[in-house]
Amino acid sequence: MVPKFRRSYWLLLAVISLSLSGASFAQVAISVSFGPPALPVYVQPVCPAPNYIWVPGYWAWDPSYGDYYWVPGTWVQAPEAGLLWTPPWWGFENGLYLFHAGYWGPTVGFYGGINYGFGYFGHGYEGGRWNHGEFFYNRSVTNVNVTNIRNVYNVRVNNVNVNRVSYNGGPGGLEARPTEAEDAAARERHVPPVAAQTQQREAASRNQQLRATANQGRPPIAATPKPGDFNSGVVRASAAGAPYHPPAKGGAPPSNTHEPAPHPTPTPTSVPHPPNNNSAPIHARNIAPTPAPTPRNTGNPEADKQYQQKQEQLYQQQQREHQQLAQQQQQDHERMAQQQATAAQMQRMEQQHQQQTAQMEQRHYQQQQQMQRQAPPQQHNESRPSQPQRR
């Protein structure tokens, strides 16, 4: 039975530490109380250049929003010749859906039996192979332009599995188990995702249209020719892999209410409201930036100009502080992942992040209040009432 979902970050997700082997890289896995959407239907963009390897798209989890988001498939260069990509996958374990990070290695390992397509049909990789430091592409399952890429071959692959389920085990999940070769691959040297893959994931996490509750399992950007570029030659999903029905709010997780409430925009006659500390966001990126100042018209142009300059200076200062805190908190997450942080360490970090975010909100609120107290008074053109004319 799937445990009841709660809005709180730490009741919503359990963070645990994993180590694959002594020679493996450290990972922090995330578990969620409900499964990801089905894999969307899309076509593969053409390979941009020789020795690029396809890394398929997948559903990732954003704990800040309590929502899955799609990381588009793309072409990247392996960290070194001879290495192949094992895609990430979700598996149902002990009542939760656990995320297993992808990695590079000399052999493709187990990825849950998930049929990602384009050579990743559940076990191994049929889209290409290394030969004397050069990568050769199987044209039967890979989209390559033979005018630009000559290292090709043709081996027909019978991919009869049309299941687009994106997780292993649990209700409706796949029942695949690792082969002996895949078990052996788990003990080999692993290399973490390259910088281009991290760039792709981070860009996806910032794109609201890629959240599952926004696209209902049919992302508008399903694949890209180049990582991190969501504007040129992107491929849109032609369909969702299956209807997406996240658990309803109040039962398990909220379905379509993961967005933080927008902050009201102050007007020249209103005072900003202090942040509600009982429901303060955890991260700076979850709150709306300080709104741009509104020009004031008191009838005194010189005073209005000076006040506008002060408002603009405060606005720019608060924008910088907001961006710097968001970047710092993101770096904290990446550092903890690299250090194989424990659940207790992650919890302390999130408590610190929430305190930092609340302090910034409170400081900005007080600064805005102080600025409004310095606003020039409205000018009133008082004149004597005219005397009635004598008739």
N, C-alpha and C positions, 0 to 999 in steps of 0.2 A: 504494500500500500504506500502510495506517495505521501510523504509527510506534508503537513499543512505549511503553506508558504506564508511568510510574513514580510512586511515591507522593510523592516530593519535590515541593514546591510549584513550584520553578523548572524542574524537568524535566517537571512535569505540565502547566504552561501557559506559553505564550509571550506576553508583553505587548509590544505594539508601539504606536507613536504614529501617529495619523491626523489629517489636516486636510482638511476637505471643500472649503473655499474661503476666500478672504480674509475674507468676511463670515460664515463659518460658525463654529460653536462647536467647541472642541477635544473630542476623544473619546479614550478609551483602550480599544482593542479587546482581547478575550480570545480565544485560540484553544485548542482542546481536541482531543485525539487521537481521540475518538469522538463520534458525533452525538447530538443530543438525542432524546428520545422523540417519538412522534407527538402531534399535537394532540388533547387529550381532547374527548369529546363532552359538550356542556352547552348549556343554554338561557341566553338573555340576560335579565338582570333588567330590570324596567321602568325607563325613564328617570326620574330623580327630579325634574327641573325643566327649564324651558326653557333652551336654549343650552348644555346639557351635551352633550359629544361622547363617543362610545364609543371606548375604547382597549382592543383585544383582549388577552387573556392570552397569555403566551409563556413559554418555558423559558429561565431564566437559569442562570448557572454560579456556584457557590460554590467558589473555590479552596481555602478552608480545610478543606472536607469532601471535595473531589474529587467533587462530585455536582451534577447539575442540580436545580433547584427551580422550581416553577411560580409565576409571578407572576399572580394572578387578574386577569381582565378587569374593568374598572370604568368608571364614568362620571365625567368630569372637565370642568372648564371650560377652554377654550382660553386661552392667555396674552393673546390679544387677538382681537377680531372679525376674521373673514376667514381665520384660520389653520386648517389641517387637519393631522391627525396621520398621519405615515408610521411604521408599526409597525417595531420591530426585527426582525432576521432573522439566521439562521445560514447561512453559505455555505462550501462546501468549496473551499479554496484551498491549493495546494502541500502536500497531504497532511494538512491540519489543518482543523478546523471553526472558522471565524472569525465572531465576533459583531459585527454591525453595529447600532449603537445607533439607536433611533428619534428622531424630531425633529418639531417643528412648522414648517410653512411654508405659503406661499400655494398650493402645489400638492402633491398627494400624490406622493411620489417612489417609487423602486423599493424593494420589500420582498421580493425573492427569488421572486416569484410564489407566495408562501405563501397558501393559502386559509384565512384566519383566521375567515371567516364574518361574518355580520351587516354586510354591506356591503363588507368587505375580502376580495374574492374572488380576489386574486392581482395585480390591477392597479387602481390608483385606489381610490376610495371611493364606493359606491353607496348608503350609508345616509343621506345628507343633504347639504345645501348651504347656503351662506350667501347671504342676500338682504337688502341694505340693513341690515347689522348684526345681523340676526336669523337664527338657524339654523332651517332647515326640515327635517323628518324624513320619510324615505321609509317609509311604513307597511308596505310589502311586505316589508321586510327588517329593520325596527327595531321594538323593543318599546316603544311609547309609549302613554300613557293620554290619549286625545283630550279627556277631561274637563278635564285639567290643562294639556295642551299643544295649542294650536290650529294651530300652524304645521306643517302636515303636507301631504303629497302622496302619490300612489300611482303608482309606475313599476315595472312587473314586471321582475324580473331573472332571466334564465335561468342559474342556477348549476348547471351539469351536472357540475362537477368535484367528486367526492366524496373525492378524495385528501387524507389528513390528514397527509402528510409535512411535517415542520417545518423542513426545511433545503433549500438549493439546491445542486445539484451533488453530485459524489461518488457512491458506491455507493447506489443507491436514491433519490437526491435528485431534486428537480425540475430541469428544464432550461430554465426561463424566463430570458429576457434582457431588459434594460431597453429600453423604447421610447424614441423620440426625445424625447417629452414628459417621460419620467422622467429621461432624461439631462439635460435642461434644468433640471428641478426640483432636481437635485443641485447646480447652480450658483447657485440662488437663496438668499435669506437664510433661515437656519435658526435656530430657537429651541429650546433644550434642554427636556427634560421639566419640567413644572411641579412645584412642591413636593408636591402631592397624589400625583403619580405616583411620586416618590422615596419618599414615605411608604409607598405600597403595596408597592413593591419591598423596602424595608427590613423591613416587617412580614412579608412572605413569607419573606425570608431567615432570619428567626428562628423560623419555624414548622417544626418537624421533620417534621410530617405532609405538608408540601408538597414534600419531597425525593423525587426520582424513585425512589430505591431503597426508600423507605418506602411510596409509593402505587402503584408499578409503572405509572406513566403515567395513573393515574386519581385526580387530586387531590380531597380531600374539600372543598376550597374552590376552585371553578373560576372563580367570578365573584362580585363584590360590588356592591350598589347604590351604595355610597359608598367612596372609597378609605381604606384603613387600618382599616376596621371589619370585622373577621372574625367578628363575633358576630350581627349583625342582617341578616336577609334574604339570607344567603349562598346561593349556588347550588352544589350538589354535582355533580361530573361523573357522568353516567349510565354512562359506559364509557370505557375507554382507546381512543385512536385506533387502536392496534395493540398486539400483545403487545410488552412491553419486555424486551429481553435485553441488558443492558450487558455488556461484555467481562468474562470471568472473571478473577478474581484470579490474578496470576502471568503472564497473557498480556498483556493490555492493562491496563485499570484494574481495581481491586477492584470487586466488584459490590454487596455488601451489608455492607461492613465499613468504612464511612467514618467511623463515630462514634469519637471519641477514647475511649481506655480510661478507665473511671471510676476515680477515686481512692478508695482504701479509707477507710472512715469510722473515725477513731480511737475507741477505747473507753477507759474510765478506766484500763485496765491495759495498753494498747498505746501504742507510740510511733510517731508519723507517720514514714513513710519519705521520704527526700529525693527530689527529682525526678530522673528519669533524663535526664541531659543529652544522651545519645546520640540520644534520640528526643523531645526537648522540643517541645511544640506551638509553633507560630509565634505564635498570637494568644491573648490572655487569654480570649476568649470560647470557646476550644476546650478549656478545662480546667474541671473541676468547681469550684464555689466552695467555700470552707472550710466543712466541716460544722459544724452548730450544736453547742455544747458539751453534754456529757451531765452531768446532776447527779451529784455525788459524795456518797457516804454513808460517812463514816469513823467515825461514832459521836460526833463532836464537831460539833453543829449550828452553833455560832457560827463555827468555822473553815471548815466546809463552805460557809456563806453567803458569807463573805468571798472564798473561792476562786471560788465561782460568779460573783460580781460581776466579778472580774478576768477570768475566762473570757469573760463576756459582752462586756466592754469590748474585749478582743482580737478577738473574733468580729466585732463591729460595725466595728472598724477595718479588718480584713482584707476584709470585704465591700465597704466603701467603696473601698479601694484596687483591688480586683478590678474593680469597676464603672467607676471612673475610668480605669483603663488600657484597658479594652475600648472605652470611648467615645473616648479619645484616639487609639487605633489606627484606629478606624473613621473618625474625622475626618481622619487622615493619608491614608487611602485616597481619601476624597472630594477632598481638596486636591490630591493628585497627579493625579487624573483631570482636575480643572479646569485644571491647569497643563500638561497634555499631556506627562506625564512620559515619559522614555525607559525602555527596559528596564533599563539599568544603574541608573538612579535608583530604579526600583521594587525592584530586587534589594537595593540598599543599605537601603531602607526596611524590607523584610521581614527582613533580617538584624538590623536594629536592633530590630524588633518581637520577634523570637525571643529576643534577648538580654534585652529588657525583661521578657518573660514568664518566662524562666528565673530572672532575678534576683528577681522577685516570688515565685515558687514557693519558691526557696531561703530568702528572708527569712521567709516565712510558716512554713516548716518549722522554722527555727531558733527563731522566736518560740513555736511550739507546744511544742517541746522544752523551752525555758526555762520555759514555763508549767507543764509537767508536773513539772519539778524543784521547783517551789514548792508542789506539792500537799500538803495536810496528811496526816500519816501516819495509817494505820489504827489506831484505838484497840483495844486488847486488854484485856478484863476478866479479869485473872489473879486467881485465888483459891487459897487453900491447899487441897490435897486433904483431904477429910474423913477423920478417923481412924476406923478400923473400930470398931464397937461391941463392947464386951466382953459376953460371954454369961455 
